[in-house]
């Protein structure tokens, strides 16, 4: 770039006089001026100003300097090689390209040469040199010589000269515009950045040289700065041939506008990369949250349709595969999620989800994707491509209205099999799916597929374990006017069953027995131990016809003798009645507690009150209901600890209409809460339910609903016994009577 900068100063005038004389036709030699009457006076002026002269023979390559020029460069004739390469070596590295362009331009045009540059002196200091010259033509009109003069431009330089040097040397791009929007100055860094558009913008109108700046942030900001006389700053992208992002600051001056700018393309790319990673991390966090924040994995996977819109696509469908599809895959598919970023198109997406599966041909993209392990991509023309594999009808019509341009089908795989599929669509206004999008979808698909796979494995294990558990828990007997209801609720974790059990049976003498127990542990070993202990207790009770304390005492001995390596808590209760007690409408309950939470009894407040929901006209107020905790008279240890440990019994007489509840600790234990607080909460629930007048099955269901958390950490077993009035018919909700055989 040639810098056309005019300045005034004594030394500059002296240089201009000599160079101007040479340009007028006199012969300039390395030792002065000849061929003019005033040459002695001019020579004196040159010497006084410290001007050095040079003569470069383009044919031979010889470059001759006079003594003054050698002094400016602090060189001597012995060290100066007399070539243009030697001169270039002295020029500061940051200025060499600019000086070379100025010399080349003068030679090519056989015109003037002007430059201001730095030279590196032998002492290591830097000196600014101001040079002017002209290319001299030979007989054929081509340049054969370049002659000129140079001075130390730091000698007597004015403020303008110093400012010029700063602009030339600063590492930031800078240019100036006049009031007609023409470039008046462009520093070397700006010239390098804008070189793809023009080698020399000076004198050209910015809007003509950079037409893509019109009606963009560039034009808006420049005109605002000029019209409002205020500084502006902004970041903007200029398209090819520059194809870069710039940070720009502009401010008005008396002569026009000054602008400096930085190429921030790399910074923007790094920032966009960080933002892309941040968006990806946020999306993956949202996906993980959706998959783990619910006990229903299908509900979590269905939410993916909403989470992936609009970040990854304009609309999305989520499909799951039920069971092992085999050859008839269509029958095993369900669309469980659908979402569109435009609320007005949401109904259309739901209509498409409801109608597309039956309408798909056997070679549809969805079926092809299910056979693979990676994404299946339609880069363009998705509407026509998908319509071609849809039978005519609603699905094809709706798809035409949605008009996807690109699509991707992403299988969801977990535990080595495909558990679902994501179908994502973009319109023509949006770029097709790229490699970054597909990589992200692979991560999303892997997490969602694993969640569905885990859910399926969990369900299989849970169903198997629960089936095993329930196979060991038989239905209770139904003696006359005594209604027994049992419930079992497994823990949320798969295979976390086995510890809790219940039992109810009639002994040979006719007494009804109920048992609740909890084997220490929560695994298959505990399940096996539970089965053993339940069978042992039932066998001892049936063969001895003894009361609860004696049965539990024998259990300790059998556990020790058979080396059953376990221990358990338990409550065994026996309901008895003499003829006198039957006439008095009461029943005696004897129980023994082996380290288990106490049974609860619900009855009317007062000795003669009766609460029997099956026979009362209306619910009673809860203030009329009494809930008692049946703590044993003596504390007994767990089963299986000491074979000779004594066992005691407690006895309570219950009025007809009373309800007794036996339960395991999973019903009342919570983190951060002691056992007594949990039992008190259960008592409050029972009091409310009694006041509502519910039948016994409903009471058990409500107890579980109100007391068991959404994700129970422990099994829960219940045995509830209701003593209906014997002077009235057995209520229908108690089921058919199954009295003991006489």
C-alpha positions in Angstrom: 0.0 0.0 0.0 1.3 3.5 -0.8 0.6 6.0 2.0 -0.3 9.4 0.6 0.3 11.6 3.6 1.3 15.3 3.2 3.1 17.1 6.0 5.1 20.3 6.4 8.6 20.7 8.0 12.0 22.2 7.2 13.7 18.9 6.6 10.9 17.6 4.5 10.9 20.7 2.4 14.6 20.3 1.7 14.1 16.7 0.6 11.2 17.7 -1.6 13.3 20.4 -3.2 16.1 18.0 -4.2 13.8 15.2 -5.3 11.6 17.6 -7.1 14.6 19.0 -9.0 15.5 15.4 -10.1 11.9 14.9 -11.3 12.1 18.1 -13.3 14.8 16.5 -15.5 18.2 17.2 -13.9 20.5 14.2 -13.4 20.7 13.1 -9.8 23.9 11.3 -8.7 25.0 9.9 -5.5 27.1 13.0 -4.9 24.8 15.9 -5.7 22.8 17.6 -8.4 24.1 18.6 -11.9 22.6 20.3 -14.9 20.9 23.3 -13.0 22.1 26.8 -12.4 21.1 26.8 -8.8 22.6 23.4 -8.0 25.2 24.7 -5.5 22.5 26.4 -3.5 20.3 23.3 -3.6 23.3 21.1 -2.6 23.9 23.4 0.3 20.3 23.1 1.4 20.4 19.3 1.1 23.5 19.1 3.2 22.0 21.5 5.8 18.9 19.4 6.0 20.8 16.1 6.4 19.3 14.6 3.3 20.8 11.5 1.8 20.4 10.4 -1.8 20.3 7.0 -3.5 20.5 5.7 -7.1 19.3 2.2 -7.9 20.3 0.8 -11.3 17.6 -1.7 -12.2 19.6 -3.3 -15.0 22.7 -4.1 -12.9 21.0 -4.2 -9.5 23.6 -1.7 -8.1 22.3 0.5 -5.3 24.5 3.5 -4.6 24.2 5.7 -1.4 25.9 8.9 -0.6 27.7 9.5 2.7 24.7 11.2 4.3 22.4 8.3 3.6 25.1 5.9 5.0 25.2 8.1 8.1 21.4 7.9 8.5 21.6 4.1 8.5 24.8 4.2 10.6 26.6 2.2 8.1 29.9 2.6 6.2 30.9 1.8 2.6 32.8 -1.3 3.6 29.8 -2.9 5.3 27.1 -1.8 2.8 26.8 -4.4 0.0 25.2 -2.0 -2.5 22.1 -4.1 -3.3 18.4 -3.7 -2.7 18.6 -6.9 -0.6 21.0 -5.2 1.7 18.7 -2.2 2.1 15.7 -4.5 2.7 17.6 -6.2 5.5 18.1 -2.9 7.3 14.3 -2.1 7.1 12.3 -3.1 10.2 10.6 -6.5 9.5 7.1 -5.1 10.1 7.7 -2.4 7.4 9.5 -4.4 4.6 6.4 -5.5 2.8 4.9 -2.0 2.7 8.2 -0.4 1.4 8.6 -3.2 -1.2 5.1 -2.5 -2.5 5.8 1.2 -2.8 9.0 0.6 -4.8 7.3 -2.0 -7.0 4.4 0.4 -7.7 6.8 3.2 -8.7 8.7 0.9 -11.1 5.7 -0.6 -12.7 4.1 2.9 -13.3 7.4 4.7 -13.9 6.1 7.1 -11.3 6.8 8.5 -7.9 8.0 6.6 -4.8 7.1 7.7 -1.3 7.4 5.8 2.0 8.1 6.3 5.7 9.5 3.3 7.5 11.7 2.2 10.4 15.2 0.9 10.1 17.1 -1.1 12.7 20.5 0.5 13.5 23.6 -1.5 14.4 23.2 -0.2 18.0 19.8 -1.9 18.2 17.9 1.4 18.2 15.1 2.1 15.7 15.0 5.2 13.5 12.2 6.5 11.3 13.2 7.4 7.7 11.2 9.5 5.3 12.0 8.7 1.6 10.8 10.1 -1.7 11.9 9.3 -5.2 11.0 8.6 -8.8 11.5 5.8 -11.4 13.4 7.0 -14.5 12.4 5.6 -17.9 14.8 4.2 -20.5 14.5 4.5 -24.3 11.7 1.9 -24.4 9.7 3.7 -21.8 10.3 1.1 -19.0 11.9 2.0 -15.8 15.7 1.6 -15.7 16.6 3.5 -12.5 15.0 4.7 -9.3 16.5 7.8 -7.7 15.5 9.6 -4.6 16.3 11.1 -1.2 15.7 10.2 2.4 15.8 12.0 5.7 15.5 11.2 9.4 11.8 12.0 9.8 12.1 12.1 13.6 14.2 15.3 13.3 11.9 18.2 13.8 8.8 16.0 13.3 5.5 17.6 14.3 2.5 16.1 16.1 1.0 14.9 12.9 4.1 13.0 12.0 4.2 11.3 15.4 0.5 10.4 15.1 1.2 9.0 11.7 4.0 6.8 13.1 1.8 5.5 15.8 -0.9 4.5 13.3 1.6 2.9 11.1 3.2 0.9 13.8 0.2 -0.1 15.9 -1.0 -3.8 15.7 -4.6 -2.8 15.4 -6.3 -2.2 12.0 -7.3 1.4 11.5 -8.7 3.5 8.6 -10.2 7.0 8.1 -13.1 8.1 6.0 -13.9 11.6 4.8 -17.4 13.1 4.7 -18.1 11.5 1.4 -17.3 8.1 2.8 -14.0 7.8 0.9 -11.0 6.1 2.5 -8.3 8.8 3.3 -6.0 6.5 5.2 -5.5 2.8 5.8 -2.8 1.5 8.1 -0.7 -1.6 7.2 -2.7 -4.0 9.5 -6.0 -2.8 8.0 -4.5 -3.1 4.5 -3.6 -6.7 5.2 -7.0 -7.6 6.6 -8.9 -5.9 3.7 -6.4 -7.0 1.0 -8.9 -9.6 -0.3 -11.1 -6.7 -1.5 -8.5 -4.1 -2.6 -4.8 -3.6 -2.5 -5.2 0.2 -2.0 -8.6 1.4 -0.7 -7.4 5.0 -0.4 -9.6 7.3 -2.5 -12.4 4.7 -2.9 -16.0 4.9 -1.5 -16.5 2.3 1.3 -20.0 1.4 0.1 -18.7 0.7 -3.5 -15.7 -1.2 -2.3 -17.7 -3.2 0.3 -21.3 -3.4 -1.1 -22.2 -6.3 1.4 -21.9 -3.7 4.2 -25.0 -1.9 3.0 -28.1 -2.4 5.2 -26.1 -4.2 7.8 -24.7 -3.4 11.2 -21.7 -1.8 9.5 -23.7 0.8 7.6 -26.2 1.4 10.4 -23.5 2.0 13.0 -21.2 4.1 10.7 -24.0 6.4 9.7 -25.3 6.7 13.3 -21.8 7.7 14.5 -21.5 10.3 11.8 -25.0 11.8 12.1 -25.3 11.8 15.9 -21.6 12.6 16.6 -21.3 9.7 18.9 -18.9 6.8 19.2 -20.2 3.3 18.4 -18.9 -0.3 18.9 -20.3 -3.6 17.6 -19.4 -7.0 16.4 -20.5 -8.1 12.9 -19.7 -10.6 10.2 -18.7 -9.7 6.6 -19.2 -12.3 4.0 -16.7 -13.6 1.4 -14.2 -12.6 0.1 -13.4 -11.5 3.7 -15.5 -14.1 5.4 -14.6 -13.0 8.9 -16.1 -11.6 12.1 -14.9 -8.2 13.3 -15.0 -6.2 16.5 -15.4 -2.5 15.3 -15.2 0.8 17.1 -15.9 4.0 15.2 -16.0 7.7 16.2 -16.6 10.9 14.4 -13.8 13.4 13.5 -13.9 16.9 12.0 -12.9 15.4 8.6 -15.2 12.3 8.7 -15.0 9.0 10.6 -12.1 7.1 12.3 -12.5 3.4 12.6 -10.4 0.7 14.1 -11.2 -3.0 14.1 -10.0 -6.5 15.1 -10.4 -9.8 13.4 -12.2 -11.8 16.0 -13.1 -14.8 13.8 -11.1 -17.2 15.9 -12.4 -15.8 19.1 -16.0 -16.1 17.8 -15.3 -19.7 16.7 -14.0 -20.5 20.2 -16.9 -18.7 21.8 -19.4 -20.6 19.6 -17.7 -23.8 20.4 -18.0 -23.1 24.1 -21.7 -22.1 23.7 -22.4 -25.2 21.7 -20.8 -27.4 24.4 -22.8 -25.5 27.0 -26.0 -26.0 25.1 -25.2 -29.7 24.6 -24.4 -30.1 28.3 -27.6 -28.4 29.3 -29.6 -30.5 26.9 -28.0 -33.7 28.1 -28.6 -32.6 31.7 -32.3 -32.0 30.8 -32.5 -35.4 29.1 -30.9 -37.1 32.1 -33.3 -35.3 34.4 -36.3 -36.3 32.4 -35.2 -40.0 32.4 -34.5 -40.1 36.2 -37.1 -37.7 37.7 -40.0 -40.1 37.2 -40.7 -43.7 38.2 -42.2 -44.3 34.8 -39.4 -44.5 32.2 -41.8 -44.3 29.3 -43.0 -40.9 30.6 -39.4 -39.7 30.8 -38.6 -40.8 27.3 -41.8 -39.3 26.0 -40.6 -35.9 27.3 -37.7 -36.1 24.9 -39.9 -34.8 22.1 -40.4 -31.6 24.0 -36.8 -31.3 25.1 -35.3 -31.7 21.6 -37.5 -29.0 20.1 -36.4 -26.4 19.0 -32.7 -26.9 19.9 -32.2 -29.9 17.6 -35.3 -29.9 15.3 -38.6 -28.2 14.5 -40.7 -31.2 15.5 -40.1 -34.6 16.9 -41.8 -38.0 17.6 -40.9 -40.6 20.1 -41.6 -44.3 19.5 -41.0 -47.2 21.8 -40.8 -50.9 21.0 -42.9 -53.2 23.3 -41.3 -56.7 23.8 -39.3 -58.5 21.2 -40.6 -57.3 17.8 -39.3 -60.2 15.7 -40.6 -60.1 12.1 -43.9 -58.3 12.9 -42.3 -55.1 14.2 -45.3 -52.9 13.4 -47.5 -54.5 16.1 -44.9 -53.8 18.7 -44.5 -50.0 18.1 -46.2 -47.1 19.9 -45.7 -43.4 19.4 -45.7 -42.0 23.0 -44.4 -38.5 22.4 -45.0 -35.7 19.9 -44.0 -32.0 19.9 -43.7 -29.0 17.5 -42.0 -25.7 18.2 -44.9 -23.9 16.6 -48.0 -24.2 18.9 -50.3 -23.8 15.9 -48.8 -26.9 14.3 -48.9 -29.0 17.5 -52.3 -30.6 16.6 -51.0 -31.6 13.2 -48.0 -33.4 14.7 -50.4 -35.3 17.1 -52.6 -36.3 14.1 -49.5 -37.5 12.2 -48.4 -39.5 15.3 -51.8 -41.1 15.6 -52.0 -42.1 11.9 -48.5 -42.7 10.6 -47.6 -46.2 12.0 -50.5 -48.1 10.2 -49.8 -46.1 7.0 -46.1 -46.9 6.7 -44.9 -49.3 4.0 -42.7 -52.2 5.0 -39.6 -50.4 3.6 -40.3 -47.1 5.5 -37.3 -45.2 6.9 -38.6 -45.9 10.5 -38.5 -49.7 10.0 -35.0 -49.4 8.3 -33.7 -47.4 11.2 -35.0 -50.0 13.7 -32.9 -52.6 12.0 -29.7 -50.6 12.5 -27.7 -49.2 15.4 -27.0 -45.6 14.2 -28.9 -42.6 12.8 -30.6 -42.8 9.4 -30.4 -39.4 7.7 -32.5 -37.7 5.0 -30.6 -34.6 4.1 -33.0 -33.0 1.7 -36.5 -33.7 0.2 -37.8 -35.4 3.3 -41.4 -34.7 2.6 -41.3 -36.4 -0.8 -39.1 -39.2 0.4 -41.3 -40.1 3.4 -44.6 -39.6 1.5 -43.4 -42.2 -1.0 -43.4 -44.8 1.8 -46.8 -43.8 3.2 -50.1 -45.1 1.9 -52.5 -42.3 0.6 -54.6 -40.9 3.4 -54.5 -38.8 6.5 -50.9 -39.4 7.4 -49.5 -38.4 4.0 -51.8 -35.3 3.9 -50.7 -34.2 7.3 -47.0 -34.7 6.5 -47.4 -32.5 3.4 -48.7 -29.7 5.6 -45.8 -30.1 8.0 -43.4 -30.1 5.1 -40.1 -31.4 6.6 -37.0 -30.8 4.4 -34.6 -33.0 6.4 -35.1 -35.8 8.8 -33.2 -38.2 11.0 -34.3 -41.4 12.6 -32.3 -42.4 15.7 -32.7 -45.8 17.3 -32.7 -46.0 21.1 -30.7 -49.0 22.2 -30.2 -50.5 25.6 -28.8 -53.9 26.8 -28.0 -54.9 23.2 -31.5 -54.4 21.7 -33.5 -51.5 20.3 -36.1 -50.2 22.8 -37.4 -47.2 20.8 -36.7 -44.6 18.2 -36.6 -40.8 17.8 -37.9 -39.2 14.6 -36.7 -35.6 14.2 -37.6 -33.2 11.4 -36.4 -29.8 10.2 -38.1 -27.4 7.8 -36.6 -25.8 4.6 -35.8 -22.6 6.6 -33.3 -24.5 8.7 -30.0 -26.2 7.7 -29.9 -30.0 7.5 -28.7 -32.1 10.4 -24.9 -31.9 10.6 -22.3 -34.2 12.2 -22.4 -32.4 15.5 -26.2 -32.9 15.6 -25.8 -36.6 14.9 -23.2 -37.0 17.6 -25.4 -35.4 20.1 -28.4 -37.6 19.0 -26.2 -40.7 19.5 -25.6 -39.6 23.1 -29.3 -38.9 23.7 -30.3 -42.2 22.0 -27.8 -44.1 24.2 -29.2 -42.6 27.4 -32.8 -43.0 26.5 -32.2 -46.5 25.2 -30.4 -47.5 28.4 -33.2 -46.0 30.5 -35.8 -48.0 28.6 -33.7 -51.1 28.8 -33.1 -50.7 32.5 -36.8 -50.2 33.0 -37.6 -53.3 31.1 -35.0 -55.3 33.0 -36.3 -53.8 36.2 -39.9 -54.7 35.4 -38.9 -58.3 34.5 -36.9 -58.7 37.8 -39.6 -57.0 39.8 -42.4 -59.1 38.4 -40.4 -62.3 38.9 -39.5 -61.4 42.4 -42.9 -60.2 43.3 -44.5 -63.4 41.8 -42.1 -65.5 43.9 -43.0 -63.4 47.0 -46.7 -63.6 46.4 -46.6 -67.3 45.7 -45.4 -67.7 49.3 -48.2 -65.5 50.7 -51.4 -67.4 50.6 -54.9 -66.0 50.9 -56.3 -65.7 54.4 -59.1 -67.8 55.8 -62.6 -66.3 56.3 -64.0 -67.5 59.7 -67.6 -66.6 60.5 -67.9 -62.8 61.2 -64.1 -62.4 61.3 -62.8 -60.6 58.1 -59.1 -60.8 57.3 -57.5 -58.7 54.6 -53.8 -58.8 53.6 -51.6 -56.6 51.5 -48.1 -56.7 50.2 -46.2 -53.8 48.5 -42.7 -54.5 47.2 -39.8 -52.0 47.4 -39.1 -49.7 44.4 -35.8 -51.4 43.7 -35.8 -54.5 41.6 -35.4 -57.8 43.5 -35.6 -55.9 46.8 -38.1 -58.4 48.2 -38.0 -61.3 50.5 -37.9 -59.9 54.0 -41.5 -59.1 54.8 -44.3 -61.7 55.2 -47.7 -62.2 56.5 -49.8 -65.3 57.3 -53.3 -66.2 58.5 -54.6 -69.6 59.3 -57.0 -71.5 61.6 -55.6 -73.8 64.2 -57.2 -77.2 64.9 -59.0 -75.8 67.9 -60.7 -73.2 65.7 -58.8 -70.1 66.7 -57.9 -67.7 64.0 -54.2 -66.7 63.9 -52.5 -63.8 62.1 -48.8 -63.3 61.8 -46.7 -60.4 60.5 -42.9 -60.8 60.2 -39.8 -59.2 58.7 -36.6 -61.2 58.1 -33.4 -59.2 58.4 -32.2 -58.4 54.9 -33.5 -57.4 51.4 -32.3 -60.0 48.9 -33.1 -63.4 47.5 -31.4 -65.0 50.6 -33.9 -63.1 52.8 -36.8 -64.3 50.6 -35.6 -67.9 51.0 -35.3 -67.5 54.8 -38.7 -65.9 54.9 -40.2 -68.9 53.2 -38.5 -71.2 55.7 -39.6 -69.3 58.8 -43.2 -68.9 57.5 -43.5 -72.6 56.9 -41.9 -73.5 60.2 -44.2 -71.2 62.2 -47.3 -72.5 60.4 -46.3 -76.1 60.9 -45.5 -75.6 64.7 -48.8 -73.8 65.2 -50.9 -76.4 63.4 -49.3 -79.4 65.1 -49.3 -78.1 68.7 -52.4 -75.9 68.8 -50.5 -73.8 71.3 -50.7 -70.0 71.9 -48.5 -67.4 70.3 -45.7 -67.3 73.0 -45.3 -71.1 73.0 -45.2 -71.2 69.2 -42.6 -68.5 68.9 -40.5 -70.2 71.7 -40.5 -73.4 69.7 -39.5 -71.4 66.6 -36.3 -70.3 68.3 -35.4 -73.9 69.1 -36.2 -75.1 65.6 -34.2 -72.2 64.0 -31.2 -73.2 66.2 -31.6 -76.9 65.6 -31.9 -76.6 61.8 -29.1 -74.0 61.7 -31.3 -71.5 59.8 -28.8 -68.6 59.7 -31.2 -65.7 60.0 -33.2 -63.6 62.5 -36.6 -61.9 62.2 -39.0 -59.7 64.0 -42.6 -61.0 64.2 -46.0 -60.5 65.9 -48.3 -63.5 66.2 -51.9 -62.9 67.3 -54.6 -65.4 68.1 -58.3 -64.5 68.3 -60.3 -66.6 70.8 -63.9 -66.5 72.1 -65.8 -68.5 74.8 -69.6 -68.9 74.8 -69.8 -66.1 77.4 -67.7 -63.8 75.4 -69.8 -64.5 72.3 -72.9 -63.5 74.3 -71.2 -60.4 75.5 -70.2 -59.6 71.9 -66.5 -59.4 72.6 -63.4 -61.3 71.4 -60.2 -62.0 73.2 -56.9 -61.4 71.4 -53.7 -63.0 72.6 -50.4 -61.9 71.0 -46.7 -62.2 71.4 -44.3 -59.7 70.0 -40.7 -60.6 69.0 -39.1 -57.2 68.5 -41.7 -55.9 66.0 -43.7 -52.6 65.8 -46.9 -52.9 67.9 -50.3 -53.8 66.4 -52.9 -51.0 66.4 -56.5 -51.5 67.3 -59.3 -49.1 66.1 -62.6 -49.0 68.1 -65.2 -46.7 69.5 -64.2 -44.4 72.3 -65.7 -45.8 75.5 -66.4 -49.3 76.7 -69.8 -49.9 75.2 -69.3 -48.2 71.9 -69.2 -50.1 68.6 -67.8 -49.0 65.3 -68.7 -51.4 62.5 -68.8 -49.6 59.1 -70.7 -52.6 57.6 -73.6 -52.0 60.0 -73.6 -48.3 60.9 -76.0 -45.8 59.2 -73.6 -42.9 58.8 -69.8 -42.1 59.4 -69.0 -41.1 62.9 -66.8 -38.1 63.9 -63.2 -39.0 64.4 -63.4 -37.7 67.9 -65.5 -40.8 68.7 -62.7 -43.1 67.4 -60.0 -44.5 69.6 -56.7 -45.9 68.2 -54.6 -47.9 70.7 -51.0 -49.0 70.3 -50.8 -52.6 71.6 -47.4 -52.7 73.3 -46.5 -56.0 74.9 -46.3 -56.2 78.7 -42.7 -57.4 78.3 -40.1 -56.8 75.6 -39.1 -59.9 73.7 -36.1 -60.4 71.5 -36.0 -61.1 67.8 -36.5 -64.7 66.6 -33.4 -66.7 65.9 -31.1 -65.0 68.4 -31.2 -67.2 71.5 -33.0 -70.6 71.5 -33.8 -70.5 75.2 -35.1 -66.9 75.3 -38.4 -66.6 77.2 -41.5 -65.5 75.3 -44.4 -63.7 76.9 -48.0 -63.0 75.8 -50.3 -60.1 76.2 -54.1 -60.2 76.2 -56.7 -57.6 75.2 -60.5 -58.0 75.0 -62.0 -56.3 71.9 -65.5 -55.3 71.2 -67.2 -56.4 68.0 -66.7 -53.8 65.4 -63.0 -53.3 66.3 -60.3 -53.4 63.7 -56.7 -54.7 64.3 -53.8 -53.8 62.0 -50.5 -55.6 61.9 -47.8 -54.1 59.7 -44.1 -54.2 58.9 -41.7 -51.3 59.6 -41.6 -50.2 56.0 -45.0 -48.6 56.6 -43.9 -46.3 59.4 -40.1 -45.8 59.1 -38.8 -42.7 57.3 -35.4 -41.1 57.2 -35.0 -38.4 59.8 -38.1 -39.7 61.7 -38.1 -42.0 64.7 -40.4 -45.1 64.9 -42.8 -43.5 67.4 -43.5 -40.6 65.1 -44.2 -43.0 62.2 -46.6 -45.0 64.4 -48.4 -41.8 65.4 -48.9 -40.8 61.8 -50.4 -44.3 61.1 -52.7 -43.9 64.0 -54.0 -40.6 62.7 -54.6 -42.1 59.3 -56.6 -45.0 60.8 -58.6 -42.6 62.9 -59.6 -40.6 59.8 -60.4 -43.8 57.8 -62.6 -45.1 60.6 -64.5 -41.9 60.7 -65.1 -42.2 57.0 -66.8 -45.6 57.4 -64.7 -47.5 54.8 -64.8 -51.2 54.4 -61.7 -53.2 55.4 -60.3 -53.6 51.8 -60.6 -49.8 51.3 -58.9 -49.1 54.6 -55.9 -51.2 53.6 -55.7 -49.5 50.2 -55.9 -46.1 51.7 -53.3 -46.8 54.4 -50.8 -47.8 51.6 -51.7 -44.8 49.5 -51.3 -42.3 52.4 -48.4 -43.8 54.2 -46.1 -45.4 51.5 -43.9 -42.9 49.5 -43.9 -42.9 45.7 -40.5 -44.8 45.7 -40.7 -47.0 48.8 -37.2 -48.1 50.0 -38.6 -51.1 51.9 -41.2 -53.8 51.5 -44.6 -53.3 53.3 -46.9 -56.1 54.5 -50.2 -55.6 56.2 -52.7 -57.9 57.9 -56.0 -56.3 59.0 -58.7 -58.1 61.0 -62.2 -56.7 61.5 -64.5 -58.2 64.1 -68.0 -57.9 62.7 -71.1 -58.1 65.0 -72.3 -61.6 65.4 -75.9 -60.7 66.2 -76.3 -59.5 62.6 -75.7 -61.3 59.3 -72.1 -61.4 57.9 -71.7 -58.3 55.7 -71.3 -58.9 52.0 -67.9 -57.1 51.7 -66.4 -59.7 54.1 -66.9 -62.4 51.5 -68.3 -65.9 52.1 -67.8 -67.5 55.4 -65.1 -70.1 55.8 -65.4 -71.3 59.4 -63.2 -74.0 60.9 -64.3 -77.6 60.4 -65.8 -79.1 63.6 
